[in-house]
Structures are given as structure tokens and as C-alpha cells.
Amino acid sequence: MIRSALSLAFAATALTLAGCGSAPPEHYYALNPVAAPAGVAPSSLSIAVAVVAIPPAVDRPQFVINQPDNSLSLLEQQRWAAPLKDQIPATLAANLSRMLGTPNVTTWPQLPLPGTTWTISVSVQRFESWQDQKAVLEATWQVLDKANTPVKSGRSAFEEPVQGTGYAAMAMAHERALGKLAADIAAAVPATPTR
């Protein structure tokens, strides 16, 4: 009887200690497209978003937080739901589809649709997270025709304030910045293909 009671007490203590030693839960965040603008006319444009280059410092699952002394902090429990090299082009494609009124927008590794009108090339120079302050996005981009000749190009830079606190608010600030980048690109896409 005493031996059984001691065994139960030992088991309970072991479970309690195991619970205390477990790692905090991980939280995952996705980048979603912004709301569709009102009054967009349907279009038959076909667009391909090419591979988007992103800075190596943020090309990782963890949130990377910028510090005032120019150092970076990796947050093991705060993670992107999918690699940024996949989420950023997917979010841009969804935004462009809504802003240009066309469902015909593909992203790598999906093959471009036959007769793709324009290819969008994007290189992200800055994708910074300043905790409870701002999301910073800077990118260069090009609109290329069927012969891969650039017809429009530009540089966009945004500092989007974080509305609220926490990492979900940070992710939403990045969403809004990507929405503004997509708006810049959409405004540059010609309505008809070049001859």
C-alpha cells in the first residue's frame, strides 16, 4: 500500500516537472491580401508573379525583430505560417488579382497561363519588423512583356504603423504594406499588351 502511494506520488511529481520544463507554444502568422478596392472593372489580363527575392536576414521561419542598436532578435515562438519567399508572392498575386479585376494571376512554381500578358518581377530590399512600432517594406519591381522586356519599373518604400500591440498586429502591418506595394505595381500595369 505504501509502495503504491509512493509510486503515485512519484508519477505525479514527474508529470508536474515535465509540464514545467516544456517549451512555450509556438504561434504562427499568415500574410493575407487586403480588401478589394471598390469599382474595379473585370479584366482579361493574365499576369505571372515571378520568384520574389527577399533579404536573407528574414528568410527564416521565425519573426525577426529589429532593435535600435541595429541588432536582430529571432523569436522562436513567433513564426510565419509558411516561408516568406512563398507568402510574399502569393499575397502580392492575390492583391493584384483583386486590384486589376482578373482571376488570371499565377505565382511560381505554378507555370504561367498560356498567353500571359505581363510578368511581375520583385526584389524586396527591406522587410523589417519594429516591435509595436512599424513594418518597413522597400522593394524594386518591374513589369515585363511577353518578350521579358521591362516596360515599367519602380521602387516603392513604406513604413506602416503597427495598429495595436503584439505579433498579429505586426503581421497585419506587413499585410497593409504589401497591399500598398501591389497598388503601386497595379497602377503601372498597362491595360493592354504591347505589340
Secondary structure, 3 states (H helix, E strand, C coil): CHHHHHHHHHHHHHHHHHHHHCCCCCEEECCCCCCCCCCCCCCCCCEEECCCECCHHHCCCEEEEECCCCCEEEEEEEEECCCHHHHHHHHHHHHHHHHHCCCCEEECCCCCCCCCCEEEEEEEEEEEEECCCEEEEEEEEEEECCCCCEEEEEEEEEEEECCCCCHHHHHHHHHHHHHHHHHHHHHHCCCCCCC
